Amino acid sequence: MTPSPSIDEIFGRGADNFAALASRIELELSARAARYKFLPLEEYAQLMTHDAAHAQRIYWNELVGRAHFAAASSILRSAQWLKGVQFSREQNLYLPFCANLRSLIESAADSLAGVDGVAQTLAEARGDVNDALGLKSSQLTTSQELEDQLIHFSHGRKLAKGEVAPQSHSAKSAKAYIEQLEKLGLAQSHAIYGLLCQATHPAADSLSHFLSEMGELDFALFPRNDRANIAALIHKHQMFLHALLRYAFNQPIILLRVLLYIDLPEYHSAEISRLDLSAMPGWQKCAKLMGVAP
């Protein structure tokens, strides 16, 4: 029996580690589900007037919960698309391979937009946040930018015509997220995403992979080209694929690591605490801001 292709064959060395970590985090969250509870705005406004310290604790409890959801759900979603890519490769299904890879790119782009800078912001504010959570501060400390970013990640969608919703609920186009991914360093994101769209849309590229060129203006219908086409795609875009998982998983992982230093144990991950992130520049920066060893 031919062994199943490893994720490392598609995404490079270390890809199996991302998949294994995501599986462990999924098991951890299944065993002890995180809960997110929000106070109605009217009650929060009254509390701000009568008990500012409790209002501050509730504000940061909710915002840290949003950060946890952004990080954890990013890992879980990207892991599912990663499994889809691997399964399509194992079954030699070119179109599903392209569709799952395209969705993994979208997932990485959306997640990065949702959590980019969040870990550093919370690391910088850790002292104030923990004071607020411990009822040691009645001074109003908020972060509207962080709040809007996290709400956009969890609530962003295409609004119905005439629907009244905050601006943070209005999703950008997929193109905008992909372009931002490229600006943040993942070269060729837009071009490769476009190629995958052509394969997954009802267009010529979704059909041409069934043809084999026999000569000039001479083609044969050959439905079993999938394996070769997948291998060619992986080979051609090897550098991009090797970088993609870092963009999909690193920032959410760093954010979950920062949350270990926020005084809300319900958002602490034992799996994340066991990781050695000392070589990751993003974590090094956050650790320095918090005054802890990387």
C-alpha positions in Angstrom: 0.0 0.0 0.0 1.3 3.5 -0.9 1.7 5.6 2.2 -0.5 8.7 2.5 1.3 11.9 1.6 2.5 13.9 4.6 1.4 17.5 5.1 5.1 18.3 5.2 5.3 17.2 1.5 2.8 20.0 0.7 3.7 22.8 3.1 7.3 21.9 4.1 9.1 20.7 7.2 7.1 21.5 10.4 3.7 21.5 8.9 2.8 18.3 10.7 3.6 20.2 14.0 1.0 22.8 13.2 -1.6 20.2 12.5 -0.8 18.2 15.6 -0.9 21.3 17.8 -4.3 22.3 16.3 -5.6 18.8 17.1 -4.4 19.0 20.7 -6.0 22.5 21.1 -9.3 21.2 19.7 -9.3 18.4 22.2 -8.4 20.8 25.0 -11.3 23.1 24.1 -13.7 20.2 23.7 -12.8 19.0 27.2 -13.1 22.5 28.8 -15.1 24.8 26.6 -14.3 28.5 26.9 -17.3 30.7 27.8 -17.9 34.3 26.6 -20.4 36.3 28.5 -21.3 39.9 27.7 -23.2 42.5 29.8 -26.0 44.5 28.0 -24.8 48.0 27.1 -27.5 49.6 29.2 -26.4 47.7 32.3 -22.7 48.5 31.5 -23.5 52.2 31.2 -25.2 52.2 34.6 -22.3 50.3 36.2 -19.9 52.9 34.9 -21.8 55.5 36.8 -22.1 53.6 40.1 -19.2 51.2 40.2 -16.4 52.1 37.8 -14.0 49.4 39.1 -16.5 46.6 38.4 -17.2 48.2 35.0 -13.5 48.1 34.2 -13.3 44.5 35.1 -16.2 43.6 32.9 -14.8 45.6 30.0 -11.5 43.8 30.0 -13.0 40.4 30.8 -15.1 40.8 27.7 -12.3 42.1 25.5 -9.8 39.4 26.6 -12.5 36.9 25.8 -12.9 38.3 22.3 -9.1 38.0 21.9 -9.2 34.4 23.0 -12.0 33.6 20.6 -10.1 35.3 17.7 -7.0 33.2 18.4 -8.6 29.9 19.2 -11.1 30.0 16.3 -8.4 31.1 13.9 -6.4 28.0 14.7 -9.5 25.7 14.5 -10.7 27.1 11.2 -7.3 27.0 9.5 -6.8 23.5 10.8 -10.0 22.3 9.1 -9.0 23.8 5.8 -5.5 22.2 6.3 -7.2 18.8 6.7 -9.2 19.5 3.5 -6.0 20.2 1.6 -4.4 17.0 2.9 -7.4 14.8 2.2 -7.7 16.2 -1.3 -4.0 15.4 -1.9 -4.4 11.9 -0.5 -7.4 11.2 -2.8 -5.8 12.9 -5.8 -8.7 15.4 -6.3 -7.4 18.5 -8.0 -10.4 20.7 -7.8 -11.1 20.1 -4.1 -7.3 20.6 -3.5 -7.5 24.0 -5.1 -10.7 24.9 -3.3 -9.4 23.9 0.1 -6.0 25.6 -0.5 -7.9 28.8 -1.6 -10.0 28.7 1.6 -6.9 28.2 3.7 -5.4 31.3 2.2 -8.6 33.2 2.9 -8.6 31.9 6.4 -5.0 32.9 7.0 -5.7 36.4 5.6 -8.8 36.9 7.7 -7.2 35.6 10.9 -4.1 37.7 10.4 -6.2 40.8 9.9 -8.2 39.9 13.1 -5.3 39.3 15.4 -2.4 41.3 13.9 -1.0 43.5 16.7 -3.5 42.2 19.4 -0.8 40.2 21.3 1.5 43.2 21.4 -1.3 45.6 22.5 -2.3 43.2 25.3 1.3 42.7 26.3 1.8 46.4 26.6 -1.3 46.9 28.6 -0.9 43.7 30.8 -0.4 45.6 34.0 -3.4 47.9 33.6 -5.5 44.9 32.4 -4.7 42.8 35.4 -5.3 45.7 37.7 -8.7 46.2 36.2 -9.5 42.5 36.4 -8.4 42.5 40.1 -10.6 45.5 40.9 -7.5 47.6 41.6 -8.4 50.3 39.2 -11.4 52.6 38.7 -9.6 54.7 36.1 -11.2 54.3 32.7 -8.9 52.4 30.4 -10.3 51.2 27.1 -9.0 50.4 23.6 -11.6 51.2 21.0 -9.3 50.3 18.1 -8.6 46.8 19.6 -12.3 46.4 20.4 -13.3 47.3 16.8 -10.7 44.9 15.3 -11.8 41.9 17.4 -15.5 42.6 16.8 -14.9 42.9 13.0 -13.2 39.5 13.1 -16.1 37.8 14.9 -19.0 39.7 13.4 -17.8 40.9 10.0 -20.2 39.9 7.2 -21.9 41.1 4.1 -24.6 43.3 5.4 -28.1 43.0 3.9 -29.5 46.0 2.0 -30.8 48.4 4.5 -29.4 46.5 7.5 -28.4 48.8 10.3 -25.2 47.6 12.0 -21.9 49.1 13.3 -19.2 49.7 10.8 -17.1 47.0 12.5 -19.7 44.4 11.4 -19.2 45.2 7.7 -16.8 42.7 6.1 -14.2 43.7 3.5 -13.9 41.9 0.2 -11.9 38.8 0.0 -9.5 40.6 -2.3 -8.9 43.3 0.4 -7.9 40.6 3.0 -5.6 38.8 0.5 -3.9 42.1 -0.4 -3.4 42.8 3.3 -1.8 39.4 3.7 0.6 40.2 0.9 1.4 43.6 2.5 2.2 41.8 5.8 4.9 39.8 4.0 3.4 36.7 2.3 4.6 37.4 -1.3 2.5 36.2 -4.3 -0.6 35.8 -2.2 -2.8 37.7 -4.6 -1.5 36.0 -7.7 -1.7 32.5 -6.4 -5.1 33.1 -4.8 -6.3 34.3 -8.3 -5.0 31.1 -9.9 -6.9 29.0 -7.4 -10.1 31.0 -8.0 -9.9 30.3 -11.7 -9.7 26.6 -10.9 -12.6 26.6 -8.5 -14.9 29.0 -10.5 -16.9 27.7 -13.5 -14.1 28.9 -15.9 -11.7 27.4 -18.4 -9.1 26.4 -15.7 -11.7 24.3 -14.0 -11.9 22.2 -17.2 -8.5 22.3 -18.8 -6.9 20.1 -16.2 -8.9 17.2 -17.7 -7.0 17.6 -21.0 -3.6 16.3 -22.1 -1.7 18.0 -24.9 -0.8 15.4 -27.5 0.6 17.8 -30.1 -0.1 21.2 -31.7 -3.9 21.6 -31.7 -4.2 18.0 -30.6 -5.7 17.2 -27.1 -7.0 14.1 -25.3 -9.5 13.9 -22.6 -7.8 12.4 -19.6 -9.7 12.5 -16.3 -6.8 11.0 -14.2 -4.4 14.0 -14.4 -5.2 15.1 -10.9 -2.2 13.6 -9.1 0.3 15.2 -11.6 -1.5 18.5 -11.6 -1.5 18.7 -7.8 2.2 17.8 -7.7 3.0 20.5 -10.3 1.1 23.1 -8.3 2.9 22.2 -5.1 6.3 22.3 -6.9 5.6 25.6 -8.7 4.5 27.4 -5.5 6.7 25.6 -3.0 8.1 28.8 -1.3 4.7 30.3 -0.9 3.2 27.0 0.6 6.1 26.7 3.0 5.4 30.2 4.3 1.6 30.0 4.4 1.2 28.0 7.6 3.3 30.4 9.6 1.0 33.2 8.5 -2.0 31.1 9.4 -0.9 29.9 12.8 1.9 32.0 14.3 0.0 35.1 15.4 -2.9 33.2 17.0 -0.4 31.0 18.9 1.5 34.1 20.1 -1.7 35.7 21.2 -2.8 32.6 23.2 0.7 32.7 24.8 0.2 36.3 25.9 -3.1 35.4 27.4 -1.3 33.1 29.8 -0.1 36.3 31.6 -3.6 37.8 31.8 -5.3 37.0 35.1 -8.2 35.0 33.5 -7.4 31.3 33.9 -10.4 30.3 31.8 -8.5 31.5 28.8 -5.2 29.8 29.6 -4.1 26.9 27.3 -2.0 24.2 28.8 -1.0 23.1 25.3 0.3 26.6 24.5 2.1 26.8 27.8 4.2 23.8 26.8 5.4 25.2 23.5 8.9 26.6 23.1 8.4 29.9 21.3 11.8 31.4 22.2 12.9 31.6 18.6 9.8 33.5 17.4 10.5 37.3 17.1 6.8 38.1 17.7 6.8 36.3 21.0 10.2 37.7 21.9 8.8 41.3 21.5 5.7 40.5 23.6 7.8 38.8 26.3 10.1 41.8 26.6 7.1 44.1 26.9 5.8 42.0 29.8 9.1 41.5 31.4 9.1 37.7 31.2 11.5 35.2 29.8 10.8 34.3 26.2 
